[in-house]
Amino acid sequence: MTTTLEPTTAPLTQTTWEIDSAHTDVGFSVKHLMISTVRGRFSDVRGTIRIDDDDLATASVQVEIGAAGIDTRQQQRDDHLRSADFFDVEKFPTIEFESRRIERIENDRYRVVGDLTIRDVTREVVLDATQEGRGRDPWGGERLGFSAKTTIDRRDFGLTWNQALETGGFVVGNEIKITLDVEAVKK
């Protein structure tokens, strides 16, 4: 009698991490009048990170940002950014990101490739990400921290409003630098 053993695959252990919006910052910067930089942030950020077998290269990321939560420290500018000229928050209340794949570059550095949706336009973006740390908080929870950055052209997402300057150039630059500092809590 011969017995054939089928290879067995151990089931994956998946952990889910919820983004802690109180300890997460989504910021951006853009040139103003071609001579200075305006910085802003979004205060309404939520999402999840799912990781298989504790391997970050297998993770999936889903993030939703409330577009109305934009803050550049200037109410008139923020109201304009919320209008149909830019984010049109009445019609498109959220900005969304969903990862497609994550590639380990070295040690704690990763390339996160995913789809960014602003207004009704979805484009692939690549985030350069770093795992900043992992540990227990004073209340017994487990936390994970990341930083990431990318650059997009706002026109690719339908954010085309601008005004020409008499001296040449435009009021608003097209290149948007995005930075993220994310803290997530294990569920």
KOLDRENVEX-302663 format. One record per atom (N, C-alpha, C): residue number from 1; atom name; x, y, z. Coordinates in pm, 1 decimal. Example, Ala and Ser with C-alpha at 12.3 -4.5 7.8 and 13.67 -1.06 7.14 Angstrom:
% residues 2
ATOM   num   atome       east      north         up
ATOM     1       N     1319.0     -569.0      780.0
ATOM     1      CA     1230.0     -450.0      780.0
ATOM     1       C     1320.0     -330.0      780.0
ATOM     2       N     1285.0     -225.0      708.0
ATOM     2      CA     1367.0     -106.0      714.0
ATOM     2       C     1290.0        3.0      787.0
//
This chain:
% residues 187
ATOM   num   atome       east      north         up
ATOM     1       N       84.3     -116.7        0.0
ATOM     1      CA        0.0        0.0        0.0
ATOM     1       C       89.0      123.1        0.0
ATOM     2       N       59.2      214.2      -89.9
ATOM     2      CA      135.5      337.9     -101.0
ATOM     2       C       46.0      453.7      -60.0
ATOM     3       N      101.0      541.8       18.9
ATOM     3      CA       25.6      659.4       61.5
ATOM     3       C       90.5      782.8        0.8
ATOM     4       N        8.5      862.7      -59.5
ATOM     4      CA       58.3      988.0     -116.3
ATOM     4       C       11.7     1102.0      -26.4
ATOM     5       N      106.2     1180.5       15.0
ATOM     5      CA       71.5     1295.6       98.1
ATOM     5       C       58.1     1419.1       11.4
ATOM     6       N      -51.6     1485.3       28.2
ATOM     6      CA      -72.7     1611.3      -42.3
ATOM     6       C       -0.9     1721.1       35.2
ATOM     7       N       64.2     1813.0      -35.9
ATOM     7      CA      127.2     1922.8       35.7
ATOM     7       C       20.0     2005.3      106.1
ATOM     8       N       52.2     2045.8      224.6
ATOM     8      CA      -42.7     2128.6      299.0
ATOM     8       C       11.5     2269.7      307.4
ATOM     9       N      -79.2     2358.6      303.6
ATOM     9      CA      -43.4     2498.6      315.4
ATOM     9       C     -103.9     2550.3      444.0
ATOM    10       N      -20.7     2607.7      526.7
ATOM    10      CA      -71.3     2663.1      651.4
ATOM    10       C     -160.7     2782.3      619.7
ATOM    11       N     -269.9     2794.3      692.4
ATOM    11      CA     -357.8     2908.1      666.5
ATOM    11       C     -287.7     3039.1      701.2
ATOM    12       N     -318.4     3140.8      623.5
ATOM    12      CA     -260.3     3271.5      648.9
ATOM    12       C     -323.4     3331.8      773.4
ATOM    13       N     -241.9     3400.5      849.2
ATOM    13      CA     -291.8     3475.1      962.8
ATOM    13       C     -298.4     3620.2      919.1
ATOM    14       N     -418.7     3671.4      909.3
ATOM    14      CA     -433.7     3809.7      865.1
ATOM    14       C     -467.2     3897.8      984.8
ATOM    15       N     -395.4     4008.8      993.8
ATOM    15      CA     -426.3     4107.5     1097.0
ATOM    15       C     -480.4     4232.3     1029.5
ATOM    16       N     -572.0     4295.5     1098.5
ATOM    16      CA     -630.8     4419.1     1049.4
ATOM    16       C     -591.1     4531.2     1144.1
ATOM    17       N     -545.9     4640.2     1084.4
ATOM    17      CA     -504.5     4759.1     1158.8
ATOM    17       C     -593.3     4874.1     1115.0
ATOM    18       N     -644.3     4948.6     1210.2
ATOM    18      CA     -728.3     5063.8     1179.6
ATOM    18       C     -645.7     5191.3     1195.1
ATOM    19       N     -655.5     5279.1     1096.7
ATOM    19      CA     -582.0     5404.7     1104.0
ATOM    19       C     -636.7     5489.5     1218.4
ATOM    20       N     -547.0     5537.5     1302.0
ATOM    20      CA     -581.1     5623.9     1415.0
ATOM    20       C     -576.8     5768.4     1364.9
ATOM    21       N     -693.4     5824.2     1335.5
ATOM    21      CA     -698.6     5957.6     1274.3
ATOM    21       C     -642.7     6065.9     1365.8
ATOM    22       N     -646.7     6044.5     1497.2
ATOM    22      CA     -592.8     6144.4     1590.1
ATOM    22       C     -440.7     6151.1     1584.9
ATOM    23       N     -377.5     6046.3     1532.6
ATOM    23      CA     -231.4     6041.1     1526.0
ATOM    23       C     -181.9     6018.7     1383.3
ATOM    24       N     -261.6     6062.6     1288.2
ATOM    24      CA     -227.2     6049.5     1146.8
ATOM    24       C     -236.0     6186.1     1081.7
ATOM    25       N     -139.0     6215.3      995.4
ATOM    25      CA     -138.0     6343.9      926.6
ATOM    25       C     -120.9     6320.0      776.6
ATOM    26       N     -213.9     6375.5      698.5
ATOM    26      CA     -203.3     6373.9      553.0
ATOM    26       C     -182.4     6518.7      511.1
ATOM    27       N      -61.8     6549.1      465.6
ATOM    27      CA      -28.3     6686.1      430.2
ATOM    27       C        5.4     6700.2      283.5
ATOM    28       N        5.5     6824.9      237.9
ATOM    28      CA       42.1     6852.2       99.5
ATOM    28       C      107.6     6988.9       92.1
ATOM    29       N      181.1     7009.7      -15.2
ATOM    29      CA      239.5     7141.5      -41.4
ATOM    29       C      233.8     7168.8     -190.6
ATOM    30       N      219.4     7297.4     -225.3
ATOM    30      CA      205.9     7340.2     -363.8
ATOM    30       C      263.3     7480.4     -375.8
ATOM    31       N      320.5     7511.1     -488.8
ATOM    31      CA      374.0     7645.1     -513.8
ATOM    31       C      260.4     7745.7     -530.0
ATOM    32       N      280.8     7865.4     -475.2
ATOM    32      CA      186.5     7975.9     -487.4
ATOM    32       C      257.9     8093.2     -552.5
ATOM    33       N      198.8     8145.5     -657.8
ATOM    33      CA      255.1     8258.9     -732.3
ATOM    33       C      395.8     8229.8     -784.9
ATOM    34       N      428.8     8102.7     -794.3
ATOM    34      CA      558.3     8057.5     -848.4
ATOM    34       C      676.8     8093.3     -758.1
ATOM    35       N      650.6     8150.5     -640.1
ATOM    35      CA      762.5     8197.2     -557.1
ATOM    35       C      762.0     8143.3     -414.5
ATOM    36       N      649.4     8091.8     -366.6
ATOM    36      CA      645.1     8041.4     -229.5
ATOM    36       C      567.1     7910.9     -226.3
ATOM    37       N      566.1     7848.0     -111.3
ATOM    37      CA      498.0     7719.9      -95.5
ATOM    37       C      387.6     7732.6        7.8
ATOM    38       N      269.8     7684.1      -27.0
ATOM    38      CA      157.5     7676.4       65.7
ATOM    38       C      146.2     7531.5      110.4
ATOM    39       N      127.4     7514.4      241.0
ATOM    39      CA      111.2     7380.2      296.9
ATOM    39       C      -28.8     7365.9      354.6
ATOM    40       N      -79.5     7245.5      348.7
ATOM    40      CA     -210.6     7217.3      405.4
ATOM    40       C     -217.5     7073.3      450.7
ATOM    41       N     -332.0     7039.9      506.8
ATOM    41      CA     -353.4     6904.1      555.8
ATOM    41       C     -501.2     6870.0      549.7
ATOM    42       N     -529.3     6742.3      564.0
ATOM    42      CA     -666.3     6694.4      573.2
ATOM    42       C     -686.0     6636.1      712.3
ATOM    43       N     -789.7     6681.3      781.7
ATOM    43      CA     -810.7     6637.8      919.4
ATOM    43       C     -895.5     6511.7      931.5
ATOM    44       N     -969.1     6475.8      828.3
ATOM    44      CA    -1062.1     6363.1      833.9
ATOM    44       C    -1004.9     6245.9      754.3
ATOM    45       N     -934.6     6156.2      825.0
ATOM    45      CA     -867.4     6042.8      760.1
ATOM    45       C     -908.5     5914.2      832.0
ATOM    46       N     -946.3     5813.3      753.7
ATOM    46      CA     -979.2     5682.4      811.6
ATOM    46       C     -939.7     5573.9      711.7
ATOM    47       N     -921.2     5453.9      763.6
ATOM    47      CA     -887.1     5345.3      673.8
ATOM    47       C     -834.6     5224.5      747.3
ATOM    48       N     -798.1     5123.0      669.3
ATOM    48      CA     -747.8     4998.4      726.5
ATOM    48       C     -625.7     4949.6      649.0
ATOM    49       N     -544.3     4875.7      720.8
ATOM    49      CA     -429.1     4805.8      663.9
ATOM    49       C     -446.9     4659.4      702.1
ATOM    50       N     -444.4     4571.7      603.6
ATOM    50      CA     -456.3     4427.2      630.3
ATOM    50       C     -324.0     4362.3      591.6
ATOM    51       N     -271.5     4282.5      684.4
ATOM    51      CA     -139.4     4221.6      664.9
ATOM    51       C     -150.7     4070.8      683.6
ATOM    52       N      -98.5     3994.5      586.6
ATOM    52      CA      -96.4     3848.4      595.6
ATOM    52       C       35.1     3802.3      656.7
ATOM    53       N       24.6     3714.1      754.2
ATOM    53      CA      142.0     3652.0      816.9
ATOM    53       C      250.0     3752.6      856.6
ATOM    54       N      207.6     3869.9      897.7
ATOM    54      CA      299.2     3972.1      949.0
ATOM    54       C      403.3     4016.7      846.7
ATOM    55       N      375.5     3995.3      718.0
ATOM    55      CA      466.6     4035.0      610.3
ATOM    55       C      409.3     4158.8      541.8
ATOM    56       N      470.5     4273.7      563.0
ATOM    56      CA      417.4     4398.8      508.8
ATOM    56       C      410.3     4399.2      356.1
ATOM    57       N      492.0     4320.1      290.5
ATOM    57      CA      486.6     4314.4      144.2
ATOM    57       C      357.1     4249.1       95.2
ATOM    58       N      282.4     4183.4      184.8
ATOM    58      CA      154.6     4122.3      147.7
ATOM    58       C       36.8     4209.9      187.7
ATOM    59       N       63.7     4324.6      243.3
ATOM    59      CA      -42.8     4408.8      297.9
ATOM    59       C     -131.0     4468.7      189.0
ATOM    60       N     -248.6     4506.5      230.9
ATOM    60      CA     -336.8     4587.0      146.7
ATOM    60       C     -378.1     4708.4      229.6
ATOM    61       N     -392.3     4820.7      161.1
ATOM    61      CA     -421.6     4946.4      227.9
ATOM    61       C     -543.6     5009.3      163.4
ATOM    62       N     -635.3     5057.1      245.7
ATOM    62      CA     -753.8     5128.7      198.2
ATOM    62       C     -767.7     5252.1      286.3
ATOM    63       N     -772.3     5370.2      222.2
ATOM    63      CA     -780.7     5495.9      296.0
ATOM    63       C     -889.8     5582.7      235.2
ATOM    64       N     -964.8     5650.0      322.3
ATOM    64      CA    -1066.3     5745.3      279.1
ATOM    64       C    -1042.5     5876.4      353.0
ATOM    65       N    -1036.5     5984.8      277.4
ATOM    65      CA    -1010.2     6117.3      332.8
ATOM    65       C    -1131.1     6205.5      304.7
ATOM    66       N    -1183.2     6269.6      407.2
ATOM    66      CA    -1292.2     6365.2      389.0
ATOM    66       C    -1237.4     6492.3      326.3
ATOM    67       N    -1275.7     6519.5      202.1
ATOM    67      CA    -1221.2     6635.3      130.4
ATOM    67       C    -1257.3     6767.4      198.0
ATOM    68       N    -1370.5     6773.4      265.2
ATOM    68      CA    -1411.3     6897.3      332.0
ATOM    68       C    -1321.1     6930.6      450.6
ATOM    69       N    -1243.8     6833.5      497.1
ATOM    69      CA    -1153.4     6854.8      610.0
ATOM    69       C    -1022.6     6922.2      572.0
ATOM    70       N    -1015.4     6981.6      454.8
ATOM    70      CA     -892.9     7048.6      410.7
ATOM    70       C     -867.2     7170.8      498.3
ATOM    71       N     -740.1     7192.0      533.0
ATOM    71      CA     -703.0     7304.4      619.4
ATOM    71       C     -567.7     7359.2      575.2
ATOM    72       N     -569.5     7482.9      524.3
ATOM    72      CA     -445.2     7551.2      486.6
ATOM    72       C     -419.9     7671.7      577.6
ATOM    73       N     -495.2     7680.7      686.0
ATOM    73      CA     -484.9     7789.6      784.4
ATOM    73       C     -535.2     7923.1      729.1
ATOM    74       N     -616.9     7918.1      624.7
ATOM    74      CA     -671.8     8041.2      567.7
ATOM    74       C     -812.4     8007.4      515.2
ATOM    75       N     -914.7     8056.0      584.4
ATOM    75      CA    -1053.8     8016.6      556.9
ATOM    75       C    -1097.1     8043.5      413.2
ATOM    76       N    -1063.7     8159.8      359.0
ATOM    76      CA    -1106.3     8192.2      222.6
ATOM    76       C    -1046.2     8094.3      121.5
ATOM    77       N     -918.6     8061.5      139.1
ATOM    77      CA     -853.9     7964.3       48.5
ATOM    77       C     -916.4     7826.1       65.8
ATOM    78       N     -941.4     7785.9      192.1
ATOM    78      CA    -1002.6     7655.3      216.3
ATOM    78       C    -1140.7     7646.0      152.1
ATOM    79       N    -1219.8     7752.0      162.9
ATOM    79      CA    -1352.0     7752.0      100.4
ATOM    79       C    -1339.3     7739.1      -51.6
ATOM    80       N    -1241.1     7807.4     -110.2
ATOM    80      CA    -1220.6     7797.0     -255.2
ATOM    80       C    -1179.3     7653.4     -292.5
ATOM    81       N    -1092.4     7592.4     -213.1
ATOM    81      CA    -1049.2     7455.2     -240.7
ATOM    81       C    -1165.3     7356.1     -228.8
ATOM    82       N    -1262.0     7384.7     -142.6
ATOM    82      CA    -1379.5     7298.0     -128.2
ATOM    82       C    -1479.4     7315.8     -243.2
ATOM    83       N    -1468.1     7425.5     -317.6
ATOM    83      CA    -1564.8     7460.0     -422.9
ATOM    83       C    -1545.1     7373.1     -547.6
ATOM    84       N    -1634.2     7393.8     -644.6
ATOM    84      CA    -1628.7     7320.1     -771.5
ATOM    84       C    -1501.6     7350.8     -851.3
ATOM    85       N    -1433.1     7462.7     -821.2
ATOM    85      CA    -1306.7     7493.1     -889.0
ATOM    85       C    -1198.9     7389.2     -856.4
ATOM    86       N    -1209.7     7328.3     -738.6
ATOM    86      CA    -1108.1     7231.3     -697.4
ATOM    86       C    -1173.2     7097.5     -659.1
ATOM    87       N    -1192.1     7071.1     -529.9
ATOM    87      CA    -1237.1     6939.1     -485.2
ATOM    87       C    -1387.1     6914.5     -502.2
ATOM    88       N    -1467.8     7019.3     -512.9
ATOM    88      CA    -1612.3     7005.6     -529.9
ATOM    88       C    -1668.5     6906.4     -426.7
ATOM    89       N    -1648.8     6940.9     -298.1
ATOM    89      CA    -1681.8     6848.1     -189.9
ATOM    89       C    -1830.2     6814.6     -180.0
ATOM    90       N    -1915.9     6899.9     -233.2
ATOM    90      CA    -2059.5     6867.8     -232.9
ATOM    90       C    -2086.4     6745.5     -321.3
ATOM    91       N    -2019.1     6739.7     -432.0
ATOM    91      CA    -2038.1     6631.4     -528.8
ATOM    91       C    -1945.0     6512.7     -502.5
ATOM    92       N    -1821.6     6541.7     -455.3
ATOM    92      CA    -1720.2     6437.9     -432.2
ATOM    92       C    -1664.7     6452.7     -290.3
ATOM    93       N    -1736.0     6401.0     -191.2
ATOM    93      CA    -1697.6     6425.6      -51.3
ATOM    93       C    -1570.5     6354.5       -4.5
ATOM    94       N    -1524.4     6252.9      -78.2
ATOM    94      CA    -1406.7     6179.3      -30.3
ATOM    94       C    -1297.7     6169.2     -136.1
ATOM    95       N    -1177.1     6158.5      -86.3
ATOM    95      CA    -1059.1     6123.6     -164.5
ATOM    95       C    -1025.0     5982.0     -118.9
ATOM    96       N     -996.4     5892.0     -211.3
ATOM    96      CA     -975.0     5752.5     -172.7
ATOM    96       C     -844.9     5698.3     -230.5
ATOM    97       N     -785.3     5608.9     -153.8
ATOM    97      CA     -665.8     5537.9     -199.0
ATOM    97       C     -683.7     5390.4     -167.7
ATOM    98       N     -651.9     5306.0     -265.9
ATOM    98      CA     -653.7     5161.2     -245.0
ATOM    98       C     -529.0     5102.6     -309.0
ATOM    99       N     -452.6     5029.5     -228.5
ATOM    99      CA     -328.3     4972.2     -280.3
ATOM    99       C     -356.9     4859.4     -378.0
ATOM   100       N     -264.7     4842.8     -473.4
ATOM   100      CA     -266.3     4728.7     -565.5
ATOM   100       C     -160.2     4627.9     -525.8
ATOM   101       N      -42.5     4681.5     -490.2
ATOM   101      CA       67.0     4593.3     -447.3
ATOM   101       C      166.6     4674.4     -363.8
ATOM   102       N      241.9     4600.7     -286.3
ATOM   102      CA      345.7     4662.0     -202.3
ATOM   102       C      474.6     4585.7     -227.7
ATOM   103       N      580.4     4660.6     -255.7
ATOM   103      CA      709.9     4599.9     -285.6
ATOM   103       C      810.2     4643.0     -179.9
ATOM   104       N      878.1     4544.9     -122.8
ATOM   104      CA      983.8     4577.5      -25.7
ATOM   104       C     1106.3     4625.1     -103.2
ATOM   105       N     1157.8     4741.9      -67.1
ATOM   105      CA     1277.6     4797.3     -129.6
ATOM   105       C     1401.3     4752.1      -52.2
ATOM   106       N     1399.8     4776.0       76.4
ATOM   106      CA     1506.2     4730.2      165.8
ATOM   106       C     1460.3     4751.2      309.2
ATOM   107       N     1501.2     4665.2      397.0
ATOM   107      CA     1467.0     4674.2      539.4
ATOM   107       C     1323.5     4720.8      560.6
ATOM   108       N     1305.1     4842.2      608.0
ATOM   108      CA     1172.0     4894.1      638.7
ATOM   108       C     1120.4     4991.8      533.8
ATOM   109       N     1176.3     4987.9      413.0
ATOM   109      CA     1133.0     5076.6      304.5
ATOM   109       C     1053.5     4997.3      200.4
ATOM   110       N      944.5     5061.8      152.9
ATOM   110      CA      852.2     4996.1       60.3
ATOM   110       C      808.2     5092.3      -48.9
ATOM   111       N      764.7     5033.6     -160.8
ATOM   111      CA      693.5     5107.7     -265.3
ATOM   111       C      549.9     5058.6     -258.8
ATOM   112       N      457.8     5151.2     -235.5
ATOM   112      CA      316.6     5117.0     -229.9
ATOM   112       C      253.3     5170.7     -358.2
ATOM   113       N      207.6     5080.0     -442.2
ATOM   113      CA      146.0     5116.6     -569.8
ATOM   113       C       -4.7     5100.8     -553.3
ATOM   114       N      -78.2     5205.1     -589.8
ATOM   114      CA     -222.4     5195.7     -573.7
ATOM   114       C     -297.1     5299.3     -654.0
ATOM   115       N     -428.0     5296.3     -638.7
ATOM   115      CA     -517.3     5386.1     -710.4
ATOM   115       C     -561.6     5499.0     -618.4
ATOM   116       N     -536.9     5621.8     -662.5
ATOM   116      CA     -581.5     5741.4     -592.7
ATOM   116       C     -698.4     5799.5     -670.8
ATOM   117       N     -808.8     5824.1     -601.3
ATOM   117      CA     -927.2     5882.7     -663.4
ATOM   117       C     -954.3     6018.3     -601.6
ATOM   118       N     -951.5     6120.7     -686.0
ATOM   118      CA     -987.5     6257.0     -646.2
ATOM   118       C    -1096.6     6300.6     -742.6
ATOM   119       N    -1203.0     6355.8     -687.0
ATOM   119      CA    -1322.2     6387.0     -765.5
ATOM   119       C    -1370.4     6255.8     -827.1
ATOM   120       N    -1383.1     6245.8     -955.5
ATOM   120      CA    -1425.4     6119.8    -1017.4
ATOM   120       C    -1315.0     6062.5    -1105.5
ATOM   121       N    -1191.0     6098.0    -1075.2
ATOM   121      CA    -1077.3     6053.9    -1156.0
ATOM   121       C     -987.7     5964.3    -1070.5
ATOM   122       N     -954.8     5847.0    -1124.7
ATOM   122      CA     -866.1     5752.7    -1056.3
ATOM   122       C     -738.7     5737.5    -1137.3
ATOM   123       N     -624.9     5750.9    -1069.7
ATOM   123      CA     -493.8     5735.6    -1133.3
ATOM   123       C     -404.4     5652.4    -1041.9
ATOM   124       N     -312.9     5579.9    -1103.4
ATOM   124      CA     -213.9     5505.4    -1026.0
ATOM   124       C     -111.0     5602.6     -969.6
ATOM   125       N      -76.8     5582.8     -843.3
ATOM   125      CA       30.2     5659.6     -779.5
ATOM   125       C      122.8     5561.9     -708.5
ATOM   126       N      245.3     5606.7     -686.2
ATOM   126      CA      344.2     5525.7     -614.6
ATOM   126       C      388.5     5604.1     -492.0
ATOM   127       N      373.4     5544.1     -376.3
ATOM   127      CA      416.1     5604.4     -250.9
ATOM   127       C      548.5     5542.2     -208.5
ATOM   128       N      644.5     5625.2     -172.1
ATOM   128      CA      767.6     5577.0     -109.7
ATOM   128       C      741.6     5575.3       39.6
ATOM   129       N      735.9     5455.1       98.5
ATOM   129      CA      693.4     5440.5      237.3
ATOM   129       C      803.9     5380.5      323.9
ATOM   130       N      800.2     5417.5      450.1
ATOM   130      CA      893.0     5364.0      549.6
ATOM   130       C      814.0     5321.3      672.1
ATOM   131       N      839.8     5200.2      719.7
ATOM   131      CA      781.0     5159.5      847.0
ATOM   131       C      862.7     5226.6      955.9
ATOM   132       N      797.6     5310.0     1035.0
ATOM   132      CA      866.9     5389.1     1136.9
ATOM   132       C      881.3     5316.0     1269.3
ATOM   133       N      796.0     5216.4     1292.6
ATOM   133      CA      806.6     5142.8     1418.1
ATOM   133       C      680.0     5066.3     1448.3
ATOM   134       N      691.8     4984.6     1552.7
ATOM   134      CA      580.0     4902.1     1596.7
ATOM   134       C      598.3     4877.8     1744.8
ATOM   135       N      488.7     4888.7     1821.1
ATOM   135      CA      500.6     4865.2     1964.2
ATOM   135       C      367.4     4874.8     2036.0
ATOM   136       N      373.5     4853.3     2165.2
ATOM   136      CA      254.6     4857.8     2250.4
ATOM   136       C      235.0     4998.6     2304.4
ATOM   137       N      106.9     5036.7     2313.5
ATOM   137      CA       75.3     5164.3     2376.2
ATOM   137       C       47.4     5140.9     2525.1
ATOM   138       N       33.1     5245.1     2606.1
ATOM   138      CA       11.6     5227.7     2750.4
ATOM   138       C     -120.3     5159.3     2786.5
ATOM   139       N     -212.5     5144.8     2692.0
ATOM   139      CA     -342.3     5085.3     2718.0
ATOM   139       C     -350.2     4941.0     2670.4
ATOM   140       N     -237.6     4882.8     2630.7
ATOM   140      CA     -233.7     4743.0     2590.4
ATOM   140       C     -255.2     4717.5     2442.8
ATOM   141       N     -276.9     4821.5     2365.8
ATOM   141      CA     -296.5     4806.1     2221.5
ATOM   141       C     -163.9     4798.0     2149.3
ATOM   142       N     -167.3     4743.6     2029.7
ATOM   142      CA      -46.7     4736.4     1947.1
ATOM   142       C      -60.2     4837.8     1834.5
ATOM   143       N       47.1     4913.0     1810.4
ATOM   143      CA       45.3     5020.6     1710.9
ATOM   143       C      157.3     5001.8     1610.0
ATOM   144       N      131.9     5055.7     1490.7
ATOM   144      CA      224.2     5046.5     1378.9
ATOM   144       C      231.7     5184.2     1316.0
ATOM   145       N      352.7     5231.8     1284.9
ATOM   145      CA      368.0     5364.7     1226.8
ATOM   145       C      438.0     5361.3     1091.8
ATOM   146       N      391.9     5447.9     1001.1
ATOM   146      CA      449.5     5460.0      866.9
ATOM   146       C      461.4     5606.4      829.5
ATOM   147       N      556.1     5634.9      744.0
ATOM   147      CA      559.4     5763.6      674.8
ATOM   147       C      564.9     5731.7      526.0
ATOM   148       N      514.4     5823.3      445.5
ATOM   148      CA      514.9     5801.9      300.4
ATOM   148       C      509.9     5936.3      230.5
ATOM   149       N      554.1     5934.8      105.0
ATOM   149      CA      546.9     6057.4       25.0
ATOM   149       C      531.0     6020.4     -121.3
ATOM   150       N      471.9     6113.8     -194.9
ATOM   150      CA      456.9     6101.4     -338.2
ATOM   150       C      435.9     6240.9     -395.6
ATOM   151       N      441.5     6251.2     -526.0
ATOM   151      CA      414.0     6376.7     -595.3
ATOM   151       C      316.6     6346.9     -708.5
ATOM   152       N      214.7     6430.9     -721.4
ATOM   152      CA      117.7     6415.6     -829.0
ATOM   152       C      105.3     6547.5     -905.1
ATOM   153       N       50.7     6539.7    -1025.0
ATOM   153      CA       13.8     6657.6    -1101.0
ATOM   153       C     -136.8     6673.1    -1082.9
ATOM   154       N     -178.1     6781.1    -1020.7
ATOM   154      CA     -319.1     6799.0     -987.1
ATOM   154       C     -410.2     6797.1    -1110.1
ATOM   155       N     -359.0     6838.2    -1225.2
ATOM   155      CA     -439.2     6839.2    -1347.9
ATOM   155       C     -481.7     6698.6    -1388.7
ATOM   156       N     -401.0     6597.5    -1351.9
ATOM   156      CA     -436.3     6458.7    -1383.4
ATOM   156       C     -565.3     6415.3    -1315.2
ATOM   157       N     -606.2     6488.8    -1212.0
ATOM   157      CA     -725.7     6454.5    -1135.1
ATOM   157       C     -838.8     6554.8    -1156.7
ATOM   158       N     -828.7     6634.0    -1261.6
ATOM   158      CA     -934.7     6729.5    -1292.4
ATOM   158       C     -929.4     6857.4    -1211.1
ATOM   159       N     -820.8     6880.6    -1138.4
ATOM   159      CA     -805.2     7003.4    -1059.4
ATOM   159       C     -730.0     7104.1    -1145.4
ATOM   160       N     -801.8     7168.1    -1234.4
ATOM   160      CA     -737.3     7248.5    -1338.2
ATOM   160       C     -748.8     7398.9    -1318.1
ATOM   161       N     -825.9     7444.2    -1219.4
ATOM   161      CA     -842.3     7588.4    -1201.8
ATOM   161       C     -706.1     7654.6    -1183.5
ATOM   162       N     -688.9     7769.3    -1246.8
ATOM   162      CA     -567.7     7848.3    -1230.2
ATOM   162       C     -593.9     7988.0    -1282.3
ATOM   163       N     -498.9     8074.5    -1260.2
ATOM   163      CA     -508.5     8210.9    -1308.7
ATOM   163       C     -368.3     8254.4    -1350.5
ATOM   164       N     -358.2     8308.5    -1470.5
ATOM   164      CA     -228.3     8353.5    -1521.2
ATOM   164       C     -184.8     8480.2    -1449.3
ATOM   165       N      -54.9     8493.3    -1430.8
ATOM   165      CA        3.4     8613.1    -1369.9
ATOM   165       C       52.9     8707.1    -1478.9
ATOM   166       N       44.2     8835.9    -1455.5
ATOM   166      CA       93.2     8934.4    -1552.9
ATOM   166       C      241.4     8915.9    -1581.2
ATOM   167       N      315.4     8869.5    -1480.9
ATOM   167      CA      460.6     8853.3    -1494.2
ATOM   167       C      499.0     8717.3    -1552.1
ATOM   168       N      400.2     8638.9    -1587.6
ATOM   168      CA      425.6     8503.4    -1637.4
ATOM   168       C      404.4     8402.3    -1527.0
ATOM   169       N      369.1     8284.2    -1564.4
ATOM   169      CA      342.2     8180.4    -1465.1
ATOM   169       C      197.7     8183.4    -1420.1
ATOM   170       N      168.8     8110.4    -1312.9
ATOM   170      CA       31.9     8094.9    -1265.4
ATOM   170       C       23.9     8109.3    -1114.4
ATOM   171       N      -96.9     8130.0    -1065.4
ATOM   171      CA     -120.2     8144.8     -922.0
ATOM   171       C      -88.0     8014.8     -848.3
ATOM   172       N     -136.0     7902.4     -901.7
ATOM   172      CA     -122.2     7773.9     -833.0
ATOM   172       C      -32.7     7680.5     -914.7
ATOM   173       N       67.3     7622.1     -850.2
ATOM   173      CA      151.9     7523.9     -917.5
ATOM   173       C       74.2     7396.8     -946.9
ATOM   174       N      123.2     7319.7    -1040.2
ATOM   174      CA       56.7     7194.2    -1076.4
ATOM   174       C      108.9     7074.3     -999.4
ATOM   175       N      231.9     7081.4     -952.4
ATOM   175      CA      292.5     6969.9     -879.0
ATOM   175       C      251.6     6978.6     -731.9
ATOM   176       N      191.7     6869.9     -683.5
ATOM   176      CA      149.1     6862.2     -544.2
ATOM   176       C      234.0     6756.1     -474.8
ATOM   177       N      303.7     6796.7     -370.9
ATOM   177      CA      381.3     6702.1     -290.5
ATOM   177       C      293.3     6657.3     -173.8
ATOM   178       N      279.9     6527.7     -160.0
ATOM   178      CA      194.5     6470.4      -55.7
ATOM   178       C      281.3     6396.3       44.3
ATOM   179       N      257.4     6419.6      172.6
ATOM   179      CA      329.5     6349.3      279.2
ATOM   179       C      227.4     6287.1      374.5
ATOM   180       N      261.6     6169.5      421.9
ATOM   180      CA      173.0     6100.5      515.4
ATOM   180       C      253.6     6052.8      636.0
ATOM   181       N      196.4     6072.0      751.4
ATOM   181      CA      247.3     6011.6      874.7
ATOM   181       C      129.5     5937.9      933.9
ATOM   182       N      137.0     5805.1      933.1
ATOM   182      CA       22.2     5721.7      967.2
ATOM   182       C       53.3     5638.2     1090.1
ATOM   183       N      -42.6     5636.9     1183.8
ATOM   183      CA      -35.6     5546.5     1297.6
ATOM   183       C     -161.0     5460.5     1294.0
ATOM   184       N     -143.8     5330.6     1307.8
ATOM   184      CA     -256.3     5237.8     1301.9
ATOM   184       C     -257.8     5149.6     1425.4
ATOM   185       N     -378.0     5109.5     1466.5
ATOM   185      CA     -398.5     5027.4     1585.3
ATOM   185       C     -447.9     4890.4     1542.0
ATOM   186       N     -385.7     4786.3     1596.9
ATOM   186      CA     -426.3     4649.5     1564.4
ATOM   186       C     -564.7     4621.8     1621.6
ATOM   187       N     -650.4     4563.7     1535.7
ATOM   187      CA     -787.3     4529.6     1579.7
ATOM   187       C     -790.6     4389.5     1633.2
//
